[in-house]
């Protein structure tokens, strides 16, 4: 029985993907080969030798020690696009409530309770304090055109906004899906200088941490409205609050509340609801399960953040899967070991990502008895991090 450890409550439709005659899923299983996590932090977790892969049921993986996992031969998957529509819908809501001052207006309306027949008159007298612009005809800068960013751009275009899109790593698929009405910004400066609204959809990395700061804000239009549904630390909180106080920024809508942001004038803090829909949780769970199953049973890697993307059809051959250091001569050494055993390689595929490489080798099923011996010999190479036979 193959064990799958769950670190959070995972939607049943995802866990049902695992064949119950082969897999056992739960938060108390021993020696798991796979794990599924949503928001639990695994940075202090010691992983067992049996663990082959972790699937994050969501896009961000900052709760997982990605680099340490790579060094231990543990593949880390995420589920890009599975929660994209849920986040897109909340971003559009953020555009509207941040523009029309809906939240402070609602809070003010609640203070009128108890005034009986006078409420109507008080509403008409006081509503002028909450005037805000329409989004139609305004410009929206979308920073990051992944699965979520493209959906946001297309939805905003449909609502009559002029969309500027910036992404130096724009994929072919994203380009095909992006509305042809979007203006391709070649530099962040194009976004900052031209957009009435700016929404952020990039991963949090050392390079992107705090990139919305006083220098960036200084380039923006007066009364700009900023939305952050990606990661809180992408924005320098102190610089943003200062810009709000000065009137440079009209509003900041974030899905990542922090102590300094909660209750600040002009800030709308949403309690991380971006992917909190039953549809999104189901989609993420199912995609995470599919990724784990394909890797455990076939050795294929799809949507990994710390390993190369690599897939090869698997028939009845015996497959040897090798995670190793991305250094010269490793493939020749592996091939030499197999050649010395007088075994023919039916198929072989090798790809690398940064300092790690992954090699899949298929040998004829008639040599199944020899596969474990080959794996032992290859596994003794100092460059090999993890090896297994399927």
C-alpha angles and dihedrals in degrees: 000000000000115000126218115194119212118205095186137021104289122199111263092231088065096047089047087067089074114087103243091212089063106025138053118197128195147107094260102048119129127231097005122198091201140020136200121204136174115181105340114119113241098180093108095039120113109217122217121241088246093065112108102170147002121211118202110210092219140036105269120074101183089116090063127072092237098175094046089051091053090052090051093047095250115142115221116207130188130190107238114192096011092105096027098109093048092053092043092056092051091048090055089049088050091053091055100042092043092051102041097040089236098156098053089042091055091047090051092048089055089060090063092069112126098029094106116195091002093070094087093053092045091052093053092047097047105036093086089076090069103051113142135171128262117247095223110106093015126116123250123196114207112198108198121025102208124126094301098038093053092050091049091049093050094046092049090049089053088053091057101262125138105238126210115191127198125186123136089194097049110162124222092245092051091049091052092050097045118100112260088227092069118107112231106230110208094195137024087243088068089058096044096048099043109034131091090192128031125194124188124218107162131115120259110254134150087265096051100039109118094353089143095072140133093289093052093043091051088063093051128096118265113267092020116169117219128201125193118187095146110068131331096229092061085082125061100232097203093050092046094050091049090051091051091050091049091049094242091117116045098196143350121208116191137173090206113072119201130183094254093047099047110099095003114143111260095016123114111195116197114191098242096284097149097112097020099118127109089236093054094046090050093048093048093047093050094047092047091051092048091051093050094046093049091050097043095045103031106017093237119146118210124166096002118157098200103034135053120267106253133159134170128175111254120213125165094309123116110252126209114198118199129186109193145156116284097242133127124279097018094117092048091051092050092047090049093055091051092045092051088055087055092237122142121230108229096187135357133183128179131183134164140207120193108308097347131075133188127208129188119195125185120201128184115280089238087072095054091117090056096049097084091050090050090049091051091051094046091043090059090065108108091227093060116098101178134354134182141169123230 
